[in-house]
Amino acid sequence: MTVRFAVTRSQILSFRRQQGFLDERLPAKTESLRKAAWGGLQDSVPRAALLSIHARVDGTISTDWNHSSLVQLWGPRFNVYVVAAQDLALFSLGRLPVDTKRLARAEMTARRLQTFLNGRSMPFGEAGRGIGVVPNSLRYAAPTGTVLMRWNGAHQPIVWTVPPPDMEPQQARLELARRYLHVFGPATSATFARWAGIPDALAHAAFKELAGILTPVRTPTGDAWILAKDETTLRAQPRPAAPARLLPSGDAFYLAWGADREILVPNAKRRPELWTSRVWPGALLVGGEITGVWRRSSSEVSIDVWRRLTWSERDAVETEAMSLPLPDLNRPITVRWAYT
């Protein structure tokens, strides 16, 4: 790799915030939902996808995660994802196995489920037992693009089948890699493989095929790639960051591993507080920097901050918390502060 130029940490953070629409919210339009979900919205923690939308789209309401323009599926790394319906192929076929055994399992499970359901929808436990498999194994059919779901967190996911997307898996994988670079760049094929839940060889092949539209860069943690079309944005002076954002568990902004976490959180002692061994807490973004973590229990939002905030910063965080479009609340949101 012949590095073309070096980028700073502040440039990388500014680029990712801008690509993720975290500095300035998008207008309240249907097309904004697709933009907010450009890199997929994790929803393995119920309604995390809704809060990721809220961090990016103005006027978000509690039902937007279930908007008709969006679908829910087992996506990258078999996490529950909300994506734009027109992008279903990328987040399903883009992860379709190529080795014979795994591909056969995916296609056979999809066919059996489609035959059994025959146009119906039902809880995935009932569907799994109906075709004689462990219900969790139904997720192996997700990369065929024929299995959709709705999970509200309180009950089992409801599953149904749809016709396969009209796209070749290789084309879908390349577009998924482009999406990843656009949202998570600078990046490497290894980080793409881990995020997408695909073999390193497939990820490396995708980056190799995209070589003509990629630019090599040097980051504070090593060499990586960006889309050539994103160079101007990455080189630009960092834009003013939003005063505060409450990012939910698994939000795309901090969905990172390895050395990439050092860029997001330079303090090694703080990283385990965000990327825990169990369910991740949410990330508190203040002035464009991750400044703490947060959790919610019913209407109470608990915030652990890593530094003393100014009064204006506290006000911005509390305003953001009060605006969370949480469903089924019968009392106002309250904020509990802690300094660790």
Secondary structure, DSSP 8 states (H G I E B T S, - for coil): ----EE--HHHHHHHHHHHTT-SS-B-SSHHHHHHHTTT-EE-SSTTHHHHHHHTTBTT--TTGGG-TTEEEEE-GGG-EEEEEGGGHHHHHGGG---SHHHHHHHHHHHHHHHHHHTT--EEHHHHHHHTTS-GGGGGGGGGGT-EEEE--SSS--EEEE----SS-HHHHHHHHHHHHHHHH-SB-HHHHHHHHT--HHHHHHHHHHTGGGEEEEEETTEEEEEEGGGHHHHHS------SEEEE-TT-GGG---TTHHHHH---TTTHHHHS-SSS--EEEEETTEEEEEEEEETTEEEEEESS---HHHHHHHHHHHHT---TT--S--EEEEEE-
